[in-house]
Amino acid sequence: MDVMFVLLVATVAVVSVFAFIGAVLFVVGALGGSKKHRARRRALLSDGLQRLKSVSTVLLERVNDIDQHLKYQDQSAESETSKTRIVVVAGDLVKVAETIPIIEQLISEKRFDDAADLLSASCRLIDKVVRIVTQLESAMPGIKVKADKGATIDLGARNSVHIKESE
């Protein structure tokens, strides 16, 4: 009976050691993988932010062109509506411009979920701006409609956000 008890205790001890080693290896592997994941996520968010900056700059130039054109148009009801829409679009672009430093700070603080949410909201706002700007440009004589079919903010092969203009 003593031999059986010793074998049972030895078996439990060996299984416990293997379970402990397995748990340690799992934790070490998970931590190593999460560092790579965080680095990749940071890179994707930073790239998306840079693209957002460039798209918002181009849109700001287009809005400025439309605004300058509207200053010299007659005072029709359609012109007043366009001016109101330009004010809304300019306000939206200001909101996007104000969120850019916040997104940068969130990325530097490694709050990637919050940064991704804010970047996504900014992209939706940019989508709205693109649609309105395209409609305004196409309705205005004397303004050359941009040939681009949309602006794309590509966050990688799996995570891509496409901002397309309505036709």
N, C-alpha and C positions, 0 to 999 in steps of 0.2 A: 504494500500500500504506500510505503514511503517513496518508492521509486516512481510510482504513478503521480504522486503529488509533486515531486521534483520535476518530472517531465511536463506536467501541466503548468507549473509556475514558469519554467523555462520557455515554454511555447508562448505563454501570455507575454512574457518579457520581450521575446524576439518580435512578436507581432506588434507590440507597443512601440518598440524602437523603429521598426519599418514604417509604422503609421506616422510617427513623429518626423522621420526623415522625409517622408512623402509630403507632409504638411509644410515643412520648411522649404522644400524644393518648389512647391506650388506657390508659396508666398513670394519667394525670390523671383520666380518666373513671371508672376503677375506684376510685380513692381518693375521689372525690366521691360516688360511689354508696355506698361502704362507710360513709361518715359518716352518711348518711341511714339506712342499714340499722341501724347501731349505735344511733342515736338512737331509731329505732322499736322496736328490740328492748329497749332500756332501758325505754322507756315501757310496753311490754307486760309485761315482767317486774315492774316496779314496781306496775302495776295489779293483776297477779295476786297479788302479795305483799300488797297492801292487802286484797284480797278474802279471801285466806287468813287474814289477821288477824281480819277480821270473822266469818268462818265459824267459826274456832276459838273466838272469844269466845262466840258463840251456843251452840256445842256444850258449852263449859265450863259455861255456865249450866244447860243441860239435864242434864248429868252431875251437877252439884251438886244439882239438884232430885231426881233419882233417888236419889242417895246419902242425902239427907235423908229421903226416903220409906222407904228401906231400913232406916234406923236404928230406925224405929218399927214394923217388921213383926215377925211372929213368927219364931222361929228354925227354919224348915223347911229341908229340903234344897234346895228351889228358891230360897229366899232366900239361902242360902249360895253357891249357884252364881251368882246375880245379883251378890252382893257381890264375888265373885272376878272376874266380868266387868267390873264397875265399876272395880276396881283396875287391870285391864289397860287399859281405855279411858282412865283418868286418866293412866296412864303414857305411853300413846301421845300424849295431848294435851300432856303435858310435853315429850315429844320434839319435837313440832311447834313448841311455844313456844320451845324451845332453838334450833331451826334458823332461826327468823325473823331474829334479828340476824346470823346467818352469811350468810343469803341477801342481806340488806341490804348487808353488807360486800362480798360477791362482786359485786353489782351496781355498787357504788361503785368497785370495782377493775377494772370492765369485763371481768370473767370471766363472760360471759353464758352460756356452755355449762354451766359448773359450777353457776351459779345456777339455770338451767333444770332441770338434773338434780335438784338438791336440792328445788326447788319441785315438780317432778313427783312425787318420792318422798313429799313431805309431803302432796300431794293424794291419793295412794294411801292413805296412813295415815288421812287424814281420811275417805276413803270407807269404810274399815273401821270407823272410829268411828261414822259415821252409821248404818251397818247395825246395829251392836250396840246403839246407843242406841235406835233405832227398835224393835228387837225387845224390848228391856227395857221401854220405855214401853208397848208394846202388851200385854205380859204382866202389867203391874202394875195392879191396881184402884186407883183414886184418883188416878192420874196422867193428866192430859189429854194425849192424843197430839197432837203438833203437827200442824197442818193442812198444813204445807209438804210437798211431794212430793220435795224434794231441795234441795241447795245447789249452786249453779252458780258455778264460777270461770271466767269467760270471759276468755280472753287475746287476744281479737280474732276477726275473722271467719275467719281461716285456722287460727289456733292456739287451739283452745278445749278446755278440760278441763271435763267435766261430771261432777259428783259427784252421783249420784242415790241415793236411798234404795231399799232393796229393799221390795217390797210383800208 
